[in-house]
Amino acid sequence: VQCPKHAKKTARNQIHYGSKLLTFGNDTIRYDQLLELAQMPNSPICVRDVRNVNKQDDATAYRTFHSDLISMCQKDGVLMPGKAGFFVYMFILGELFDAYLNRQINHKTRIIMVMRAYFFLQYWK
C-alpha cells in the first residue's frame, strides 16, 4: 500500500467487488448494506457515492469511513440486524486510517488503535 489514502480507497472498494465475499463469522459485508445506509436520511454518503462510483475518489473514501456512517449501523445502542460484520469492518479499518492520518491523537491511543487493527486482521486471516 502506497499511502493511507490509497489504503482507505482500497478498503472501500472491497465492499463493491462481487467476486469476493467478505465474511465475519455468521455475518458478511455487502454492497447492499452500504447502499441501504446511503439511502437513509442524513447519511454522510450519497447514493452516487455507492452506485457507479469513481474508485479513485478520495472524498468518497473519506465519507465512507466517517463516524456518522458507522453510527448509522445502530439504533439506540443496538446494532441493526445484519450489520454487525459491516460495523466491525468499518470501525476497525476506519480507526486504523484515523490513527495514521489524525495528528491530534496522542501516541498511546494511536498505538492501541493500530494494535487493535493488527490483531483483528491477523485473526481474520
C-alpha positions as CSV (number, residue, x, y, z in Angstrom):
1,V,0.0,0.0,0.0
2,Q,1.5,3.3,-1.1
3,C,-0.2,5.6,1.4
4,P,-3.1,5.6,3.9
5,K,-5.4,7.4,1.4
6,H,-4.8,4.6,-1.1
7,A,-5.5,2.0,1.6
8,K,-8.7,3.8,2.5
9,K,-9.9,3.7,-1.1
10,T,-8.9,0.0,-1.4
11,A,-10.8,-0.9,1.8
12,R,-13.9,1.0,0.5
13,N,-13.6,-0.6,-3.0
14,Q,-13.5,-4.1,-1.4
15,I,-17.2,-3.7,-0.5
16,H,-18.1,-3.0,-4.1
17,Y,-16.5,-6.1,-5.7
18,G,-18.8,-9.1,-6.2
19,S,-16.0,-11.6,-6.9
20,K,-15.1,-11.9,-3.2
21,L,-17.5,-12.0,-0.2
22,L,-16.1,-10.6,3.0
23,T,-17.3,-12.7,5.9
24,F,-17.0,-12.3,9.7
25,G,-18.3,-15.4,11.4
26,N,-22.0,-15.5,10.7
27,D,-22.1,-12.1,9.1
28,T,-21.0,-10.6,5.8
29,I,-20.0,-7.2,4.3
30,R,-22.0,-6.5,1.2
31,Y,-22.6,-3.7,-1.3
32,D,-26.4,-3.6,-0.5
33,Q,-25.6,-2.7,3.2
34,L,-23.7,0.4,2.0
35,L,-26.4,1.3,-0.4
36,E,-29.1,1.0,2.3
37,L,-27.1,3.4,4.5
38,A,-26.7,5.8,1.7
39,Q,-30.4,5.9,1.1
40,M,-31.2,6.7,4.8
41,P,-32.0,10.4,5.7
42,N,-29.0,12.4,6.9
43,S,-26.5,9.9,5.6
44,P,-22.9,11.2,5.2
45,I,-22.7,9.4,1.9
46,C,-24.9,9.9,-1.2
47,V,-26.3,7.2,-3.5
48,R,-23.8,8.5,-6.1
49,D,-21.0,7.5,-3.7
50,V,-22.2,3.9,-4.0
51,R,-23.6,3.5,-7.5
52,N,-21.3,3.9,-10.4
53,V,-18.7,5.3,-8.1
54,N,-15.3,6.7,-9.1
55,K,-13.0,4.1,-7.4
56,Q,-10.2,6.7,-7.1
57,D,-12.2,9.4,-5.3
58,D,-10.5,10.4,-2.0
59,A,-13.6,12.3,-0.8
60,T,-15.9,9.3,-1.2
61,A,-13.5,7.1,0.6
62,Y,-13.3,9.6,3.5
63,R,-17.1,9.8,3.7
64,T,-17.4,6.0,3.6
65,F,-15.3,5.7,6.8
66,H,-16.9,8.7,8.6
67,S,-18.0,8.0,12.1
68,D,-21.6,9.2,11.3
69,L,-21.9,6.4,8.8
70,I,-20.7,3.8,11.3
71,S,-23.1,5.1,13.9
72,M,-26.0,4.7,11.5
73,C,-25.5,0.9,11.8
74,Q,-27.0,1.0,15.3
75,K,-30.3,2.3,16.7
76,D,-30.5,3.2,20.4
77,G,-27.1,1.5,21.1
78,V,-28.1,-1.8,19.5
79,L,-26.7,-2.9,16.1
80,M,-29.2,-3.3,13.4
81,P,-29.8,-6.9,12.2
82,G,-27.3,-8.0,9.6
83,K,-25.0,-5.0,10.2
84,A,-22.6,-6.5,12.7
85,G,-19.9,-7.5,10.2
86,F,-20.2,-4.3,8.3
87,F,-19.9,-2.3,11.6
88,V,-16.8,-4.2,12.6
89,Y,-15.1,-3.8,9.2
90,M,-15.9,-0.1,9.1
91,F,-14.9,0.5,12.7
92,I,-11.6,-1.4,12.7
93,L,-10.3,-0.1,9.4
94,G,-11.6,3.4,9.9
95,E,-9.8,3.5,13.2
96,L,-6.6,2.3,11.6
97,F,-6.7,5.0,9.0
98,D,-7.6,7.6,11.6
99,A,-4.6,6.5,13.7
100,Y,-2.3,7.3,10.8
101,L,-3.9,10.5,9.5
102,N,-5.2,12.2,12.6
103,R,-2.5,14.4,14.1
104,Q,-4.5,15.2,17.3
105,I,-4.4,11.6,18.7
106,N,-1.8,11.0,21.4
107,H,0.8,8.2,21.0
108,K,-0.7,5.8,23.5
109,T,-4.2,6.0,21.9
110,R,-2.6,5.7,18.4
111,I,-0.7,2.5,19.4
112,I,-3.9,1.0,20.9
113,M,-5.8,1.7,17.7
114,V,-3.1,0.2,15.5
115,M,-2.6,-2.9,17.6
116,R,-6.4,-3.5,17.7
117,A,-6.5,-3.4,13.9
118,Y,-3.4,-5.6,13.7
119,F,-4.8,-8.3,16.0
120,F,-8.1,-8.2,14.2
121,L,-6.6,-8.6,10.8
122,Q,-4.3,-11.4,12.0
123,Y,-7.3,-13.2,13.5
124,W,-9.4,-12.6,10.4
125,K,-6.8,-14.3,8.1
